[in-house]
Amino acid sequence: FKFRGAYNSLSVLSAEEAARGVVTHSSGNHAAAVALAAGMKGIAAHIVVPEGAPKCKLDAVKEYGGRVYLCAPTMEAREAT
């Protein structure tokens, strides 16, 4: 379900938008889904993840080609990163 939403969202980006890449913040499955969908479409994915997120989630994002940015585990920190 998360992957389908991420892929569909990326599919409607213009070439100009896709060239800039995408950014999201998530500590779980949404992060991995965006990284996977972006990788399949050749779009750079920048994922903001709170410190303390499970290593397996971080590894999945990285394996799918997403770039991980760690931040403090607050909404303010996620939005500022």
Residue pairs with C-beta under 8 A, 6 or more apart in sequence:
2 29
2 30
2 32
2 33
3 33
3 36
3 37
5 33
6 30
6 33
6 34
6 36
6 37
6 38
7 33
7 37
7 40
7 41
9 37
10 18
10 22
10 34
10 37
10 38
10 41
10 43
11 41
13 22
13 43
18 41
18 42
18 43
21 38
21 43
21 44
21 45
21 46
22 34
22 38
22 43
22 44
22 45
22 46
23 45
23 46
23 47
23 48
24 30
24 31
24 34
24 45
24 46
24 47
24 48
25 31
25 47
25 48
25 49
25 71
25 78
25 79
25 81
26 34
26 47
26 48
26 49
27 49
27 50
27 53
27 54
27 57
28 53
28 54
28 57
29 57
31 47
31 49
31 57
31 60
31 61
31 66
32 57
32 60
32 61
32 64
32 66
34 45
34 47
34 66
35 45
35 47
35 60
35 61
35 62
35 64
35 65
35 66
36 64
36 65
38 44
38 45
38 64
38 65
38 66
39 45
39 64
39 65
39 66
44 67
45 61
45 64
45 65
45 66
45 67
46 66
46 67
46 69
47 61
47 66
47 67
47 68
47 69
48 69
48 71
48 78
48 81
49 57
49 58
49 61
49 68
49 69
49 70
49 71
50 70
50 71
50 72
50 73
50 74
50 77
50 78
51 70
51 71
51 72
51 73
52 73
58 68
61 68
62 68
69 81
71 77
71 78
71 80
71 81
